[in-house]
Amino acid sequence: MARFLMFKEKPNKLFMHQDCDILTLLDKKQMNGWEMLYDKYAAVLYGIILRNTSDVKLAEKMLIQLFVQLKNTKLDTDTSLALQLIKQAHIFCRAQAGDNTPPFGQVHKLGTTVGLLQMII
C-alpha cells in the first residue's frame, strides 16, 4: 500500500524515461541506463518471477540474476523493450525450472515455433 501511495504522489516518476533513451544509455554502457531500466521494469519482472515461485527470497535472488543475465544480452532497438524483457524473464524462469520448451510458443504441425511476440508484431 505504501508503494501505491508513492505512485500517487509522483505518478510519472517511474514512467518518464522513454525506452529509446534507456536503450541508448545501455548501448553506451552508462550505469544510469541500468538504473532507469530497473526503476521502470523491475516490478513487472519481479511479478513474473513470483508467478513461478512462491518463495519471496528466492524471487528476489532470481530478479538479481535476471538483471545480471540481461547485462550480457543485446537488447534490440527495433523491438519493444517491454516485450523483450518479459520474454527474457519467462525464458529465465523456465530455465530455472528446467523447462526448455519455447516461451509463449506453440509447436505447429510443421515443427516451427510461433511465439507470442511474433504473433503480435
C-alpha positions in Angstrom: 0.0 0.0 0.0 2.9 2.4 0.7 4.2 1.8 -2.8 0.8 2.7 -4.2 0.9 6.0 -2.3 4.3 6.7 -3.7 2.9 6.3 -7.2 0.0 8.5 -6.4 2.3 11.3 -5.2 4.6 11.2 -8.2 2.7 9.3 -11.0 5.3 10.0 -13.7 8.5 9.3 -11.8 9.0 5.7 -13.0 7.5 6.2 -16.4 9.1 9.4 -17.5 12.0 7.6 -19.2 11.4 6.6 -22.7 12.6 3.1 -23.7 14.7 4.5 -26.6 16.6 6.7 -24.0 17.2 3.7 -21.8 18.4 1.6 -24.8 20.7 4.4 -25.9 22.3 4.6 -22.4 22.6 0.8 -22.2 24.3 0.8 -25.6 26.8 3.4 -24.3 27.3 1.2 -21.2 26.1 4.0 -18.9 25.1 2.9 -15.4 22.2 5.2 -15.2 20.6 3.3 -18.1 20.5 0.2 -15.9 19.1 2.3 -13.0 16.4 3.6 -15.3 15.7 0.1 -16.6 15.4 -1.3 -13.1 13.2 1.6 -11.9 10.8 1.1 -14.8 10.6 -2.6 -15.2 11.8 -4.4 -12.0 8.3 -4.6 -10.6 6.9 -6.2 -13.7 9.8 -8.7 -13.9 9.5 -9.5 -10.2 5.8 -10.2 -10.7 6.6 -12.7 -13.5 9.1 -14.4 -11.3 6.7 -14.6 -8.4 4.2 -16.4 -10.6 6.8 -19.1 -10.9 7.8 -19.4 -7.3 6.0 -18.5 -4.0 9.4 -18.1 -2.2 9.9 -14.3 -1.9 13.6 -14.5 -1.0 14.2 -16.8 -4.0 12.3 -14.5 -6.2 14.5 -11.6 -5.1 17.6 -13.5 -5.9 16.2 -14.6 -9.2 15.5 -10.9 -10.1 19.1 -10.0 -9.4 20.2 -13.0 -11.5 17.9 -11.9 -14.3 19.4 -8.4 -14.4 22.9 -9.9 -14.4 21.8 -12.1 -17.4 20.3 -9.1 -19.1 23.6 -7.2 -18.8 25.1 -9.9 -21.1 22.1 -9.8 -23.5 22.0 -7.5 -26.6 18.6 -5.7 -26.5 17.1 -4.9 -29.9 16.3 -1.3 -30.5 13.7 -2.2 -33.1 11.6 -4.3 -30.8 9.5 -3.2 -27.8 11.8 -3.2 -24.7 8.9 -4.3 -22.5 8.3 -7.4 -24.7 12.0 -8.2 -24.8 12.2 -8.1 -21.0 9.1 -10.1 -20.5 10.3 -12.7 -22.9 13.7 -12.9 -21.2 12.0 -13.2 -17.8 9.9 -16.1 -19.0 12.9 -17.8 -20.6 14.9 -17.3 -17.4 12.1 -18.7 -15.2 11.7 -21.7 -17.4 15.5 -22.4 -17.4 15.5 -22.2 -13.6 12.7 -24.7 -13.5 14.5 -27.0 -16.0 11.8 -26.4 -18.7 13.3 -26.0 -22.1 10.0 -25.5 -24.1 9.8 -22.3 -26.1 8.4 -19.3 -24.3 5.0 -18.1 -25.4 5.2 -20.6 -28.2 3.2 -23.4 -29.7 4.8 -26.0 -31.9 2.8 -26.3 -35.1 2.4 -29.5 -37.1 5.3 -28.4 -39.4 7.6 -28.2 -36.4 8.0 -24.4 -36.4 7.5 -22.3 -33.3 5.3 -19.3 -33.5 5.9 -17.1 -30.4 3.5 -14.6 -28.9 5.9 -11.8 -29.8 5.8 -12.8 -33.5 2.0 -13.0 -33.5 1.8 -9.5 -32.0 4.3 -7.9 -34.3 
